[in-house]
Amino acid sequence: MLTRQDNELLTRVGRGTPMGEFLRRYWVPILMPEELPAPDCAPIRVRVFGEDLVAFRDSAGRPGLVVEACPHRGASLFFGRNEEQGLRCVYHGWKFDTSGACVDMPNEPAESNFKHKIRVTAYPCIEQGNLVWAYLGLPEHQPPLPELENNLLPDDHTFVYKRVLDCNWMQALEGGIDSSHFSFLHRKFVIDDFLGARSTTESLALVASDTHPRFQVVDTDYGVLIGAQRRATEQQEYWRVNIFLTPFYTMAPDSGEDPISRWSAWVPMDDHTTMRYVVEWHPVRPLRDGDLASLKNPERMYLPAEDYLPATSAPGGAFRSRPNLANDFLLDREVQRTQTFSGIKGIGTQDQAVTESMGPIYDRTREHLGTADLGTIGARRWLLNATKALRDQGTEPPGAFQPEVFRVRSAGVLLPSGADWIEGLREYITAVPGVNHPSV
C-alpha cells in the first residue's frame, strides 16, 4: 500500500502539483485528427490535466490549442468564429491565431497598438501517428515527440480509438500493466470461443491454465518492463510481457504469426476523469480490411458507435460509453454464470467497470498487495521516484529528451525453462523497422 502523501502525489494532476508538473514535461495526445475534420471547422472543447481548453484547425489546416477563456473578459472561445487563420471571440471580436497572438481587435481604434500586447495562452500542437499531440509545459523544457513506433509509420498502418473513464488516471493505468487479471476479468469459459483479443488458442490456454504467474520487474530508461512467467511444458515457460512507458502509456501483447502492436495512453483530463486512447498498428504494412474487422470486434477494447452515448459539446462528450456505472455496465448475470467470468461485454468495458468501481480516486492506504501486484508496485515506485526527483532536484524527467527509447513493443514468448527472460525477449520487444516477430 501507499502512504496518503504518495497517493496524493500520484493522483493529483493540476498545475502546480508535482505530478501535474511532471506530466507537462511530455507531449500528450489530445485528439484524433478527424475530430477537427477540415480547415475552419467548428472548435471543440478539450480538458487535459485539469485545464479547460479549446482546439481548432485554422484556414491552413494547422491544429491549435488555446485556453478556453478569452483574455479580454473571460468569454468562452468555444463559441468563437473559426475564420481566416484564427479563432474570433464572439463577445467583442478579438481574434487569436494558433500561436496565441491577438491578430485583430476590431472594437479598438484603428491606430491602437493594444492588440500587440495581448495573447491567449496557446500550446504547440503536432499531428503525427494518427493523433494530434500538444505540449502543455514551459517552452524552455519542450522535448521532441516520443518515437513510439506508430509515430514513425505512415498513417495507414495505424488505427486509433478512445473513450472517457470516470476515475483517476492512475487506477485506470494500473489495469493496463496487470497481467494477472487477464486470467479472470477477461476470461471466457470456452477457450475456442474467446474473441476478446487477436490471440491464439495456445496463448489463451496458457493464461487460463496458470492463473498465478510469477512476476519479475525491471526498470528501464523509458519506464518498467513487467514479465509474467507461466509454466507451459516441462521444458518451456510462457513469458507475457507488459510495459509501462513514461508518463502514461501501457503496452500489452498481441499474438500470432503476424501480430498487431498496441499501446494505451491513460491521459488525465482532471483528477477524476481519464481519456483512454488505444493505438494499434502494424509495424511492416498498412492495415488490411481483415485487420480492421478484427480490431473493431466489440469483444475487444473497441467500442462500436452504437455503444457511445449521444455526443455533447462537453470535453470528451462524444466518447462516453452507454455501458456505465449507472447501469452496472449492462452486467448480465446469466452470461456471468454460464459464459464469461465477468458477465460484462468487451475487454475495454470490463476494464472500465472495475476501475470506475473503485471510486474517483481509490485510497491506496487500504490496499493489501500480493506478489501478483509487482508490476503495479514497480510502476508506482518508478513514477514516484521520477516525480520527486523533478520536484526536489530539478532532475530531467526520464525519456523526455530521449525519444528513441520509446521504440519498443510488447510480446508473449515461449522460452526454455530457466532461460534469462530479458535476453530471450530482447529482440521481440525492440521495434526494428521492417521486422515483425511472431508472438505467442
C-alpha positions as CSV (number, residue, x, y, z in Angstrom):
1,M,0.0,0.0,0.0
2,L,1.0,3.7,-0.3
3,T,1.1,6.4,2.2
4,R,-1.6,9.0,1.9
5,Q,1.0,11.6,0.8
6,D,2.3,9.4,-2.0
7,N,-1.2,8.6,-3.1
8,E,-2.0,12.3,-3.4
9,L,1.3,12.8,-5.3
10,L,0.4,10.1,-7.8
11,T,-3.1,11.1,-8.5
12,R,-3.3,14.9,-8.4
13,V,-2.5,16.5,-11.8
14,G,-3.5,20.1,-11.6
15,R,-1.0,22.8,-12.5
16,G,1.5,23.3,-9.6
17,T,1.1,19.8,-8.3
18,P,4.3,17.6,-8.5
19,M,2.6,15.1,-10.8
20,G,1.0,17.8,-12.9
21,E,4.3,19.5,-13.5
22,F,5.9,16.1,-14.3
23,L,3.3,15.2,-16.9
24,R,3.6,18.6,-18.5
25,R,7.2,17.9,-19.4
26,Y,6.0,15.4,-22.1
27,W,3.9,15.6,-25.3
28,V,0.3,14.4,-24.7
29,P,-2.3,13.1,-27.2
30,I,-5.3,15.4,-27.1
31,L,-7.4,14.5,-30.2
32,M,-7.9,12.2,-33.2
33,P,-7.4,14.3,-36.4
34,E,-11.0,13.5,-37.5
35,E,-12.3,15.5,-34.5
36,L,-11.1,18.6,-36.4
37,P,-12.1,17.4,-39.9
38,A,-11.3,20.4,-42.0
39,P,-9.8,23.9,-42.1
40,D,-12.0,26.4,-40.3
41,C,-14.2,23.7,-38.8
42,A,-16.1,24.2,-35.6
43,P,-13.8,24.4,-32.5
44,I,-14.2,21.8,-29.8
45,R,-13.7,21.7,-26.0
46,V,-10.8,19.8,-24.6
47,R,-9.8,19.1,-21.0
48,V,-6.3,18.0,-20.1
49,F,-4.6,18.0,-16.7
50,G,-7.5,20.0,-15.2
51,E,-7.2,22.8,-17.8
52,D,-10.3,23.9,-19.9
53,L,-9.1,24.3,-23.5
54,V,-10.4,24.8,-27.0
55,A,-9.0,23.1,-30.1
56,F,-9.4,24.4,-33.6
57,R,-8.0,23.9,-37.1
58,D,-7.1,27.2,-38.9
59,S,-7.6,28.1,-42.5
60,A,-4.2,26.5,-43.4
61,G,-5.2,23.2,-41.7
62,R,-2.9,23.7,-38.7
63,P,-4.3,22.5,-35.3
64,G,-4.3,24.9,-32.5
65,L,-5.0,24.6,-28.7
66,V,-5.8,27.6,-26.6
67,V,-7.2,28.3,-23.1
68,E,-11.0,28.4,-23.3
69,A,-11.3,31.8,-21.5
70,C,-10.8,34.8,-23.8
71,P,-8.1,37.1,-22.1
72,H,-10.4,40.1,-22.6
73,R,-13.3,39.4,-20.3
74,G,-13.3,35.6,-20.0
75,A,-15.9,34.6,-22.5
76,S,-15.6,31.1,-23.8
77,L,-13.7,30.8,-27.1
78,F,-15.6,27.6,-27.8
79,F,-18.4,29.9,-29.1
80,G,-15.8,31.6,-31.3
81,R,-15.9,32.0,-35.1
82,N,-13.1,29.9,-36.7
83,E,-12.2,32.1,-39.8
84,E,-9.4,33.5,-41.8
85,Q,-6.4,32.0,-39.9
86,G,-7.8,32.5,-36.4
87,L,-10.4,32.0,-33.7
88,R,-12.5,35.1,-33.1
89,C,-14.3,35.6,-29.8
90,V,-18.0,36.4,-30.5
91,Y,-18.2,38.8,-27.5
92,H,-16.1,41.6,-28.8
93,G,-14.4,40.2,-31.9
94,W,-10.9,39.7,-30.6
95,K,-9.2,37.2,-32.8
96,F,-6.3,34.8,-32.0
97,D,-4.1,32.6,-34.2
98,T,-2.7,29.2,-33.3
99,S,0.3,30.7,-31.6
100,G,-1.9,32.7,-29.2
101,A,-1.2,36.1,-30.8
102,C,-4.1,38.6,-31.0
103,V,-4.3,39.4,-34.7
104,D,-7.4,41.6,-34.7
105,M,-9.1,43.8,-32.1
106,P,-12.0,45.4,-34.0
107,N,-13.5,47.1,-31.0
108,E,-10.4,49.3,-30.5
109,P,-9.4,52.3,-32.7
110,A,-7.5,51.5,-35.8
111,E,-4.5,53.4,-34.6
112,S,-4.3,51.4,-31.3
113,N,-1.5,49.0,-30.8
114,F,-3.2,47.3,-27.9
115,K,-3.6,44.0,-29.8
116,H,0.1,43.6,-29.9
117,K,0.2,43.5,-26.1
118,I,-2.4,40.7,-25.8
119,R,-2.1,37.0,-26.1
120,V,-4.2,34.0,-25.2
121,T,-2.4,31.1,-23.6
122,A,-1.7,28.6,-26.5
123,Y,0.1,25.3,-26.6
124,P,2.1,23.9,-29.6
125,C,0.5,21.1,-31.5
126,I,1.8,18.3,-33.8
127,E,-0.1,15.9,-36.0
128,Q,1.6,12.6,-36.1
129,G,0.7,8.9,-35.9
130,N,-3.0,9.5,-36.4
131,L,-3.1,11.7,-33.4
132,V,-3.0,15.4,-32.5
133,W,-0.4,16.0,-29.8
134,A,0.1,19.0,-27.6
135,Y,2.8,20.2,-25.2
136,L,1.5,22.0,-22.1
137,G,4.8,22.7,-20.4
138,L,7.1,25.7,-20.4
139,P,8.7,26.4,-23.8
140,E,12.2,26.1,-22.5
141,H,11.6,22.5,-21.5
142,Q,9.8,21.4,-24.7
143,P,11.1,17.9,-25.7
144,P,10.9,16.1,-29.1
145,L,7.9,14.0,-29.8
146,P,8.4,10.4,-28.4
147,E,9.4,7.9,-31.0
148,L,6.6,5.5,-30.3
149,E,6.7,3.1,-33.3
150,N,3.4,4.3,-34.8
151,N,4.8,7.9,-34.8
152,L,7.4,6.6,-37.3
153,L,5.0,4.9,-39.7
154,P,2.5,6.1,-42.3
155,D,-1.0,6.8,-41.0
156,D,-2.5,3.8,-42.9
157,H,-0.5,1.4,-40.5
158,T,-2.4,2.7,-37.5
159,F,-5.9,2.5,-36.0
160,V,-7.0,4.8,-33.1
161,Y,-10.0,5.0,-30.8
162,K,-10.8,6.3,-27.4
163,R,-13.2,6.5,-24.5
164,V,-13.8,8.5,-21.3
165,L,-13.3,6.8,-18.0
166,D,-14.8,8.4,-14.8
167,C,-11.9,7.6,-12.5
168,N,-8.4,8.8,-11.7
169,W,-5.8,8.1,-14.4
170,M,-3.5,6.0,-12.2
171,Q,-6.0,3.4,-11.2
172,A,-7.0,3.0,-14.8
173,L,-3.4,2.8,-16.0
174,E,-2.6,0.1,-13.4
175,G,-5.0,-2.3,-15.1
176,G,-3.0,-1.9,-18.3
177,I,0.1,-3.4,-16.7
178,D,-1.6,-6.1,-14.7
179,S,-1.1,-9.4,-16.5
180,S,-2.7,-11.4,-13.7
181,H,-6.2,-10.1,-14.1
182,F,-6.3,-11.3,-17.7
183,S,-6.9,-14.9,-16.4
184,F,-10.0,-13.7,-14.6
185,L,-11.7,-10.5,-15.7
186,H,-11.4,-11.2,-19.4
187,R,-11.9,-14.9,-19.3
188,K,-14.5,-16.9,-21.3
189,F,-15.3,-20.4,-20.2
190,V,-14.8,-21.8,-23.7
191,I,-11.3,-21.0,-24.9
192,D,-12.0,-21.6,-28.6
193,D,-14.8,-19.0,-28.4
194,F,-12.6,-16.4,-26.8
195,L,-12.9,-13.3,-29.0
196,G,-11.5,-10.8,-26.6
197,A,-8.2,-10.4,-28.4
198,R,-6.5,-11.3,-31.6
199,S,-5.0,-14.1,-29.6
200,T,-4.1,-17.7,-30.4
201,T,-5.8,-20.5,-28.7
202,E,-2.4,-21.5,-27.4
203,S,-1.8,-18.3,-25.5
204,L,-5.3,-18.2,-24.1
205,A,-5.0,-21.7,-22.9
206,L,-1.7,-20.9,-21.2
207,V,-3.2,-17.8,-19.5
208,A,-6.3,-19.8,-18.4
209,S,-4.4,-22.8,-17.1
210,D,-1.9,-20.9,-15.0
211,T,-3.7,-18.2,-13.1
212,H,-0.9,-17.3,-10.7
213,P,2.1,-16.2,-12.9
214,R,5.4,-15.4,-11.3
215,F,6.4,-11.8,-11.9
216,Q,9.7,-10.1,-12.4
217,V,10.1,-6.3,-12.8
218,V,12.9,-4.4,-14.4
219,D,13.4,-0.6,-14.5
220,T,14.3,0.9,-17.9
221,D,15.1,4.2,-19.5
222,Y,11.5,4.6,-20.6
223,G,9.7,3.0,-17.6
224,V,9.2,-0.5,-16.3
225,L,9.3,-3.9,-18.1
226,I,7.0,-6.4,-16.4
227,G,7.4,-10.1,-17.1
228,A,4.8,-12.7,-16.2
229,Q,6.1,-16.2,-16.2
230,R,3.7,-19.2,-16.7
231,R,4.6,-22.8,-17.0
232,A,3.9,-24.1,-20.5
233,T,5.5,-27.6,-20.5
234,E,8.2,-29.4,-18.6
235,Q,10.8,-27.8,-20.9
236,Q,9.2,-24.4,-21.6
237,E,7.9,-21.3,-19.9
238,Y,5.5,-18.7,-21.3
239,W,6.6,-15.2,-20.7
240,R,4.0,-12.5,-21.3
241,V,5.4,-9.0,-21.1
242,N,3.5,-5.8,-20.2
243,I,5.3,-2.5,-20.4
244,F,4.8,0.8,-18.6
245,L,6.2,3.8,-20.6
246,T,6.5,7.2,-19.0
247,P,4.4,9.1,-18.3
248,F,1.1,7.4,-19.0
249,Y,1.4,4.6,-21.6
250,T,1.0,0.9,-21.3
251,M,1.6,-2.0,-23.7
252,A,0.2,-5.5,-23.7
253,P,1.0,-8.2,-26.2
254,D,-1.0,-9.4,-29.2
255,S,-0.3,-12.9,-30.5
256,G,0.1,-14.8,-33.8
257,E,2.5,-15.1,-36.6
258,D,1.8,-11.5,-37.8
259,P,0.8,-9.6,-34.7
260,I,-0.5,-6.1,-34.5
261,S,1.1,-4.0,-31.7
262,R,-0.9,-1.8,-29.3
263,W,-0.4,0.8,-26.7
264,S,-2.9,2.6,-24.5
265,A,-2.5,6.2,-23.2
266,W,-4.3,7.0,-19.9
267,V,-4.4,10.8,-20.2
268,P,-5.7,12.6,-17.2
269,M,-8.5,15.0,-18.1
270,D,-8.5,16.0,-14.5
271,D,-8.1,14.3,-11.1
272,H,-11.3,12.3,-11.5
273,T,-11.6,11.7,-15.3
274,T,-9.3,9.9,-17.8
275,M,-9.3,9.7,-21.6
276,R,-8.1,6.3,-22.7
277,Y,-6.5,6.3,-26.2
278,V,-5.9,2.9,-27.8
279,V,-3.4,2.9,-30.7
280,E,-3.0,-0.3,-32.7
281,W,-0.5,-0.5,-35.6
282,H,1.2,-3.0,-37.9
283,P,4.9,-2.4,-37.9
284,V,5.5,-3.5,-41.5
285,R,2.5,-2.9,-43.7
286,P,-0.8,-0.9,-44.0
287,L,-3.7,-2.4,-42.0
288,R,-6.0,-4.5,-44.2
289,D,-9.7,-4.9,-44.1
290,G,-9.4,-8.1,-42.2
291,D,-7.2,-6.5,-39.6
292,L,-9.6,-3.7,-39.1
293,A,-12.6,-6.1,-38.8
294,S,-10.7,-7.9,-36.1
295,L,-9.7,-4.8,-34.3
296,K,-13.3,-3.5,-34.3
297,N,-14.6,-6.6,-32.7
298,P,-16.8,-5.3,-29.8
299,E,-15.5,-8.1,-27.5
300,R,-12.1,-6.3,-27.5
301,M,-11.2,-2.8,-26.3
302,Y,-13.1,-1.2,-29.2
303,L,-16.5,0.4,-28.6
304,P,-18.8,0.5,-31.6
305,A,-20.7,3.7,-32.4
306,E,-24.0,2.4,-31.0
307,D,-22.3,1.8,-27.6
308,Y,-21.4,5.5,-27.2
309,L,-23.9,7.9,-25.6
310,P,-25.3,10.7,-27.8
311,A,-22.5,13.2,-28.3
312,T,-22.4,16.5,-26.4
313,S,-20.1,19.5,-26.7
314,A,-18.5,18.9,-23.3
315,P,-14.9,17.8,-23.2
316,G,-14.8,14.2,-24.3
317,G,-18.6,14.4,-24.8
318,A,-18.5,12.3,-27.9
319,F,-16.7,9.4,-26.2
320,R,-18.7,8.4,-23.2
321,S,-19.9,4.8,-23.2
322,R,-23.5,3.6,-23.0
323,P,-22.5,0.8,-20.6
324,N,-21.5,2.8,-17.5
325,L,-21.6,2.7,-13.7
326,A,-25.2,4.0,-13.6
327,N,-26.5,0.9,-15.4
328,D,-23.9,-1.6,-13.9
329,F,-22.1,-1.7,-17.3
330,L,-25.0,-3.8,-18.6
331,L,-23.9,-6.7,-16.4
332,D,-25.7,-9.9,-17.4
333,R,-25.8,-12.4,-14.5
334,E,-26.8,-15.3,-16.7
335,V,-23.9,-14.7,-19.0
336,Q,-21.6,-14.4,-16.0
337,R,-22.9,-17.7,-14.7
338,T,-22.6,-19.6,-18.0
339,Q,-20.3,-17.9,-20.5
340,T,-17.8,-15.3,-19.1
341,F,-16.2,-14.6,-15.8
342,S,-17.4,-11.0,-15.6
343,G,-20.8,-11.0,-17.4
344,I,-19.8,-7.7,-19.0
345,K,-19.3,-7.4,-22.7
346,G,-15.9,-6.3,-24.1
347,I,-12.4,-6.2,-22.7
348,G,-12.4,-2.3,-22.6
349,T,-15.7,-2.2,-20.8
350,Q,-14.6,-4.8,-18.3
351,D,-11.5,-2.8,-17.5
352,Q,-13.6,0.4,-17.2
353,A,-16.1,-1.3,-14.8
354,V,-13.6,-2.5,-12.3
355,T,-11.5,0.7,-12.3
356,E,-14.5,3.0,-12.0
357,S,-16.0,0.8,-9.3
358,M,-13.0,1.8,-7.1
359,G,-14.4,5.4,-7.0
360,P,-12.9,8.6,-8.4
361,I,-9.6,8.2,-6.6
362,Y,-9.0,5.0,-4.7
363,D,-7.5,5.3,-1.2
364,R,-4.4,3.1,-1.6
365,T,-3.7,3.1,2.1
366,R,-6.4,0.4,2.3
367,E,-4.8,-2.0,-0.2
368,H,-3.4,-5.4,0.5
369,L,-1.0,-6.2,-2.3
370,G,0.5,-9.6,-3.2
371,T,3.2,-10.9,-5.4
372,A,0.9,-10.7,-8.5
373,D,1.0,-6.9,-8.0
374,L,4.7,-6.5,-8.5
375,G,4.1,-4.7,-11.9
376,T,1.8,-2.2,-10.3
377,I,4.2,-1.6,-7.4
378,G,7.1,-1.2,-9.8
379,A,5.3,1.4,-12.0
380,R,4.2,3.4,-8.9
381,R,7.7,3.4,-7.5
382,W,9.2,4.5,-10.8
383,L,6.7,7.4,-11.2
384,L,7.1,8.5,-7.6
385,N,10.9,8.5,-7.8
386,A,10.9,10.4,-11.1
387,T,8.3,12.9,-10.0
388,K,10.1,13.6,-6.6
389,A,13.4,13.9,-8.4
390,L,12.0,16.6,-10.7
391,R,10.3,18.4,-7.7
392,D,13.3,18.2,-5.3
393,Q,16.4,18.2,-7.5
394,G,15.1,19.5,-10.8
395,T,16.1,16.2,-12.5
396,E,15.1,16.0,-16.1
397,P,12.1,13.6,-16.5
398,P,13.3,10.3,-17.9
399,G,12.9,9.7,-21.6
400,A,11.7,13.2,-22.3
401,F,14.8,14.1,-24.3
402,Q,15.5,10.5,-25.4
403,P,12.7,9.9,-27.9
404,E,14.3,6.8,-29.3
405,V,13.9,4.8,-26.0
406,F,10.1,4.6,-26.8
407,R,10.8,2.2,-29.8
408,V,9.6,-0.9,-28.0
409,R,6.8,-3.5,-28.4
410,S,5.2,-5.9,-26.1
411,A,5.3,-9.7,-26.7
412,G,4.5,-13.1,-25.5
413,V,7.2,-15.7,-26.0
414,L,7.9,-19.4,-25.1
415,L,11.4,-19.8,-23.7
416,P,13.3,-22.8,-22.4
417,S,12.7,-23.3,-18.7
418,G,15.2,-21.3,-16.6
419,A,16.3,-19.1,-19.5
420,D,17.2,-15.4,-19.0
421,W,13.9,-13.8,-19.9
422,I,15.4,-10.4,-20.6
423,E,17.9,-11.7,-23.1
424,G,15.3,-14.1,-24.5
425,L,12.8,-11.3,-25.1
426,R,15.2,-8.6,-26.2
427,E,14.7,-9.0,-30.0
428,Y,11.0,-9.3,-29.6
429,I,10.4,-6.2,-27.6
430,T,12.8,-4.0,-29.7
431,A,10.9,-2.2,-32.5
432,V,13.1,-2.9,-35.6
433,P,11.9,-1.3,-38.9
434,G,10.7,-3.9,-41.4
435,V,10.6,-6.7,-38.8
436,N,7.5,-8.1,-37.1
437,H,8.3,-11.0,-34.8
438,P,5.6,-13.6,-34.1
439,S,4.2,-13.6,-30.6
440,V,2.6,-16.4,-28.6
